[in-house]
Amino acid sequence: MIQRGWLIPSESFEVLKTRIFHFYGISKEDDEPELIHAARRNYKEGLSGLQEAWLFRVKQLASALNVPAYSERKLREVVQAPELLLKEPEEIRHIPKILGDCGVRFVIVEPIPNSKIDGACFWIDRESAPVIGLTLKWDYIDRFWFNLRHEIEHALRGDGKSAVIIDDFDSDTKDDEAEKAVNEVAAEFCVSQKLLEDFIFRHDPVYSTQEFLGFATRIAKRHPGIVAGQLQHKTGRNDLFNKFKSRVREVITQTALTDGYGHVAPIDL
């Protein structure tokens, strides 16, 4: 936490302990931080100290954002008409403002190594304001959009009010019906699964670049990198069209409140 700049170092144990208490919003050792019981609905283990620290940094940043009251209606309208945003990587820069206008607090915090977090959804201000935090540990356009839409769906469902939803997409969630449902929504958002399955049926196992680009841009109306990610997932062939999977971290961190990746947020916001 000191290395990340979340705590000011001190040679005094008591001073450092006080700063740790302040970071977690507690006043004494017996207090339980507000997010201490946070757990993804299918998370089999308790939260690690690394995960708790990351979550509280997300909460710090999110609490500093000035956004209007949350509107589920506005958020649903946004996700129903995403075509313009999904065609060019540069359009991702508008996401923080779009979500903020809906009352969603969106922040990016670089992950602590080995913390096993892709994103999280929880609520603050007496469960009235949703927070979406992403780590961007995978810097690809397809991962960004899938992860973001996944967390948005959690917010729309009201998930994360009683316990923080933590998502690690490298873990096994096949037995969790709620996560499966949210994954299906996110995948459909990235590209129509019916159209994709039809494309696979017609072209598998040989995919030409020309046919793929035509499908992505004219039929699916998505950036090819987004479609490539879903095609890889569906076919299990992670080699397909990797060159189209644009990197977006540098784009989104220029407009989102970010801690890490070369951006240093103040300790006290």
Salt bridges, closest charged atoms under 4 A:
GLU14 OE1 - LYS17 NZ 3.49
GLU29 OE2 - LYS17 NZ 3.58
ASP31 OD1 - LYS28 NZ 2.82
GLU32 OE1 - HIS37 NE2 2.97
GLU34 OE1 - LYS59 NZ 2.90
GLU72 OE2 - ARG76 NE 2.84
GLU77 OE2 - ARG73 NH1 2.96
GLU91 OE2 - ARG93 NH1 3.67
GLU91 OE1 - HIS94 NE2 3.55
ASP101 OD2 - LYS97 NZ 2.89
ASP118 OD2 - LYS137 NZ 3.68
ASP125 OD2 - ARG105 NH2 3.25
ASP142 OD2 - LYS245 NZ 3.43
GLU153 OE1 - ARG149 NH1 2.97
ASP159 OD1 - ARG41 NH2 3.00
ASP159 OD2 - HIS154 ND1 2.78
ASP159 OD2 - ARG157 NE 3.09
ASP167 OD1 - HIS150 NE2 3.16
ASP167 OD2 - HIS154 NE2 3.57
ASP168 OD1 - LYS137 NZ 3.63
ASP170 OD2 - LYS137 NZ 3.52
GLU179 OE1 - HIS150 NE2 3.03
GLU179 OE2 - HIS154 NE2 2.95
GLU197 OE2 - LYS234 NZ 3.01
ASP198 OD2 - ARG202 NE 2.98
GLU211 OE1 - HIS203 ND1 3.17
ASP239 OD1 - ARG237 NE 3.92
ASP259 OD1 - ARG4 NH2 3.47
ASP259 OD2 - ARG57 NE 2.87
ASP268 OD1 - HIS22 NE2 3.14
